[in-house]
Amino acid sequence: MKAIRTDIPEVLLLEPKVFGDARGWFFEAYNRRAFREATGVDVEFVQDNHSRSAKHVLRGLHYQIRQPQGKLVRVTAGEVFDVSVDLRRGSATFARWVGVALSAESKRAVWVPPGFAHGFVVVSEFAEVQYKTTDYYAPEHERVLLWNDPALAIAWPLAGESVLNDRDRRGARLAEAEIFA
């Protein structure tokens, strides 16, 4: 596994070693020891999530103000543009975002540390996203940052109208959002 630092150094793009031959391919989607050695991060994942979404569906930007979740995100079908927003008040990259393309074809994953809002938009006809979390889902602590807040100026690759649920449509602007100390 190779860890590639993004413009926000704690958000890491992970490239697995893929072994292919005439039969197809194989790779380890997750190996705790390899993850720790490549990233310097030693975490325990407690929950796996899997979603399927149609083209233009935008999910996010989600975070938990208590029980913050680190996420290891990968795409098993299709392609998404995946976004992480730093909500750690004391961070040198506070209120900055980084976006990466994740696809089933590339087999790459992204590590989103606790303290970040996370979301994605589907750019293929559909996409399946699987991610591991370092803490359990706690709906009472979940918050939504407004995906199109001008203060963030996220360059979502939208070719048409995005499809959102009501909760994501009503997210809080950064100026009013609860953030991490």
C-alpha positions in Angstrom: 0.0 0.0 0.0 1.2 3.5 -0.9 0.0 6.6 1.0 -0.1 9.8 -1.1 -0.5 13.0 0.9 -3.1 15.5 -0.4 -3.1 19.3 0.0 -4.3 18.6 3.5 -1.5 16.3 4.8 -3.7 14.3 7.2 -6.1 13.3 4.3 -4.4 10.5 2.5 -5.0 8.8 -0.8 -4.2 5.1 -0.6 -3.1 3.1 -3.5 -3.1 -0.7 -3.0 -0.8 -3.2 -4.6 -2.9 -4.9 -7.2 -1.9 -8.4 -8.5 -3.3 -9.2 -11.9 -3.0 -12.1 -14.4 -5.1 -13.8 -17.0 -7.7 -14.7 -14.3 -8.3 -11.2 -13.2 -6.9 -9.3 -10.2 -6.5 -9.4 -6.4 -5.7 -6.9 -3.8 -6.1 -6.4 0.0 -8.8 -3.8 0.5 -7.6 -3.4 4.1 -4.8 -4.8 6.2 -4.3 -3.1 9.6 -0.5 -3.6 9.6 -0.1 -2.3 6.1 -2.4 0.7 6.8 -0.4 1.6 9.9 3.0 1.3 8.1 1.9 3.3 5.1 0.0 6.1 7.0 1.5 6.2 10.5 -2.1 5.9 11.7 -3.2 3.1 14.0 -6.9 2.9 14.4 -9.6 0.4 15.1 -12.5 0.3 12.7 -15.8 -0.5 14.4 -18.4 -0.2 11.6 -18.5 -0.8 7.8 -21.0 1.1 5.7 -22.1 0.5 2.0 -24.2 2.8 -0.1 -25.4 2.8 -3.7 -26.3 6.0 -5.4 -27.3 7.2 -8.9 -25.5 9.8 -11.0 -25.5 13.3 -9.6 -26.4 12.1 -6.1 -24.5 14.2 -3.6 -24.2 12.9 0.0 -22.7 15.2 2.6 -21.1 17.0 4.0 -21.5 14.9 7.2 -19.6 14.7 10.5 -20.3 13.9 14.1 -19.5 16.6 16.6 -19.1 14.0 19.4 -17.9 10.6 18.6 -16.1 11.9 15.5 -15.4 9.3 12.9 -12.3 8.6 10.9 -13.3 7.1 7.6 -11.5 4.8 5.2 -13.5 5.3 1.9 -13.4 3.3 -1.3 -15.6 2.8 -4.4 -16.5 -0.7 -5.4 -18.6 0.2 -8.5 -18.5 3.4 -10.5 -16.8 6.7 -9.7 -17.3 9.6 -7.2 -15.6 12.9 -6.4 -14.9 12.6 -2.7 -14.5 15.7 -0.5 -13.1 16.2 3.0 -13.4 19.6 4.8 -11.2 20.4 7.8 -13.3 21.5 10.7 -10.6 21.5 13.4 -10.5 25.1 14.7 -6.8 25.1 15.6 -5.6 23.4 12.4 -3.4 25.2 9.8 -5.9 23.9 7.2 -9.1 24.9 9.0 -12.0 25.4 6.6 -10.0 24.1 3.6 -11.2 21.2 1.5 -9.6 18.6 -0.6 -11.3 16.5 -3.3 -10.1 13.3 -4.9 -11.5 11.0 -7.6 -12.3 7.5 -6.3 -13.3 4.8 -8.7 -13.7 1.0 -8.8 -11.2 1.0 -11.6 -8.4 2.8 -9.7 -9.1 0.8 -6.5 -7.8 3.7 -4.5 -9.1 4.6 -1.1 -9.0 7.8 1.0 -8.4 8.2 4.7 -10.5 11.0 6.2 -9.4 11.6 9.8 -11.8 12.5 12.7 -12.5 16.2 12.7 -13.4 16.5 9.0 -16.8 16.8 7.3 -17.1 14.3 4.4 -19.2 13.9 1.3 -19.2 12.8 -2.3 -21.0 13.2 -5.6 -21.5 10.4 -8.0 -20.0 11.2 -11.5 -20.7 7.8 -13.1 -24.1 6.3 -13.9 -24.2 4.9 -10.4 -21.6 4.2 -7.7 -21.2 1.9 -4.7 -19.2 3.4 -1.8 -17.9 1.3 1.1 -16.3 2.9 4.1 -15.0 1.8 7.5 -15.4 4.1 10.5 -13.5 4.5 13.7 -16.6 5.2 15.8 -20.2 4.2 15.7 -22.9 6.2 14.0 -24.5 8.5 16.5 -27.5 10.3 15.0 -27.8 12.7 17.9 -24.2 14.0 17.2 -24.4 14.1 13.4 -24.1 17.4 11.8 -24.3 18.5 8.1 -22.2 21.2 6.6 -23.8 22.9 3.6 -22.4 21.3 0.5 -22.4 24.5 -1.5 -21.5 27.1 1.1 -19.8 30.0 -0.8 -17.3 30.3 2.1 -16.0 26.8 1.2 -16.2 27.2 -2.6 -16.0 23.5 -3.2 -15.5 22.8 -6.9 -18.0 20.0 -7.2 -17.8 18.4 -10.8 -21.5 18.7 -11.4 -22.8 18.5 -15.0 -26.4 19.3 -14.1 -28.5 19.5 -11.0 -27.3 17.6 -7.9 -29.7 15.2 -6.2 -29.8 15.7 -2.4 -32.0 14.7 0.5 -33.6 17.4 2.6 -31.1 17.0 5.5 -28.2 17.7 3.1 -30.0 20.5 1.4 -30.5 22.3 4.8 -26.9 21.9 6.0 -25.3 24.6 8.1 -23.0 27.2 6.6 -19.5 27.1 8.0 -20.1 30.4 9.9 -22.9 28.8 11.9 -21.7 25.2 12.0 -20.5 23.4 15.2 -16.8 22.7 14.7 -14.1 20.9 16.6 -12.1 22.7 19.2 
